Amino acid sequence: MSEEVLLERSYVIPLSDAYRAPRKKRAKVAIRILKEFVARHTKADVVKLSNKVNEYVWSRSAEKPPRRIPVVVKVLEEGEEKVAWVYLSGELEEKEEGAEE
């Protein structure tokens, strides 16, 4: 299975619409908003989040997700589908530095 990077972009995704949801469901709604934003802007079939993105959204509990989140999106072609991977801004540099050492 070959993976080819089609696109790599940085976004600051607004999540303030999650505050329209009930308090206990805001982080879950924020994750959905994030995935929909990435799918719409990259035309990807599947959107996958890194653990750090998920932990950042849930870091202040379900009631108070961040109002915006800086991310880096990489779109890969895996087989016949386009898969968008979402990383926190700065997370990719940390991975590359760890691989060099």
C-alpha positions as CSV (number, residue, x, y, z in Angstrom):
1,M,0.0,0.0,0.0
2,S,1.7,3.2,-1.1
3,E,1.0,6.5,0.5
4,E,1.4,9.8,-1.4
5,V,1.2,13.2,0.2
6,L,-1.2,15.2,-1.8
7,L,-1.6,18.3,0.3
8,E,-0.2,19.9,3.5
9,R,-1.8,23.0,5.0
10,S,-2.1,24.9,8.2
11,Y,-5.4,26.1,9.6
12,V,-6.7,27.9,12.7
13,I,-10.1,26.2,13.0
14,P,-12.9,28.1,14.9
15,L,-14.7,25.9,17.3
16,S,-16.9,28.6,18.9
17,D,-20.1,27.2,17.4
18,A,-19.6,24.3,19.9
19,Y,-20.8,26.7,22.6
20,R,-24.3,26.6,21.1
21,A,-24.6,22.9,22.2
22,P,-25.6,21.8,25.7
23,R,-22.7,22.2,28.2
24,K,-22.0,18.5,28.6
25,K,-21.8,17.9,24.8
26,R,-19.5,20.8,23.7
27,A,-16.2,18.9,23.3
28,K,-18.0,16.1,21.3
29,V,-19.6,18.8,19.0
30,A,-16.2,20.6,18.7
31,I,-14.6,17.3,17.4
32,R,-17.5,17.0,14.9
33,I,-17.0,20.6,13.7
34,L,-13.3,20.1,13.3
35,K,-13.7,17.0,11.2
36,E,-16.4,18.7,9.0
37,F,-14.2,21.7,8.5
38,V,-11.2,19.5,7.4
39,A,-13.4,17.4,5.1
40,R,-14.9,20.5,3.5
41,H,-11.6,22.2,2.9
42,T,-9.5,19.2,1.7
43,K,-12.2,17.2,-0.1
44,A,-11.0,14.1,1.9
45,D,-13.1,10.9,2.2
46,V,-11.8,10.1,5.7
47,V,-10.6,12.5,8.5
48,K,-8.4,11.2,11.2
49,L,-7.2,13.1,14.3
50,S,-4.0,12.6,16.2
51,N,-4.2,11.9,19.9
52,K,-2.8,15.3,20.8
53,V,-5.6,17.1,18.9
54,N,-8.2,15.0,20.7
55,E,-6.5,15.6,24.1
56,Y,-6.2,19.3,23.4
57,V,-10.0,19.6,22.6
58,W,-10.9,17.6,25.8
59,S,-8.2,19.2,28.0
60,R,-10.6,21.5,29.8
61,S,-13.4,18.9,30.0
62,A,-16.5,18.5,27.9
63,E,-17.9,21.8,29.0
64,K,-15.2,24.2,27.9
65,P,-13.4,23.2,24.7
66,P,-11.1,25.8,23.2
67,R,-12.6,28.5,21.0
68,R,-10.1,27.9,18.2
69,I,-7.4,25.3,17.4
70,P,-4.2,25.7,15.3
71,V,-3.7,22.5,13.2
72,V,-1.6,21.1,10.3
73,V,-3.5,18.9,7.9
74,K,-1.8,16.3,5.7
75,V,-3.8,14.7,3.0
76,L,-2.6,11.2,1.9
77,E,-3.8,9.0,-0.8
78,E,-4.2,5.5,0.6
79,G,-5.4,3.1,-2.0
80,E,-8.3,4.9,-3.7
81,E,-9.4,7.1,-0.8
82,K,-8.1,10.4,0.3
83,V,-7.3,10.4,4.1
84,A,-6.7,13.7,5.9
85,W,-4.6,13.5,9.1
86,V,-5.0,16.4,11.5
87,Y,-2.0,17.3,13.8
88,L,-1.6,20.0,16.4
89,S,0.5,22.9,15.1
90,G,4.1,22.0,16.1
91,E,3.4,18.3,16.6
92,L,5.0,17.3,13.4
93,E,8.3,19.1,14.2
94,E,8.4,17.2,17.5
95,K,8.0,13.9,15.8
96,E,10.7,14.7,13.2
97,E,13.2,15.8,16.0
98,G,12.5,12.6,17.9
99,A,13.2,10.5,14.8
100,E,16.6,12.2,14.2
101,E,18.0,11.5,17.6
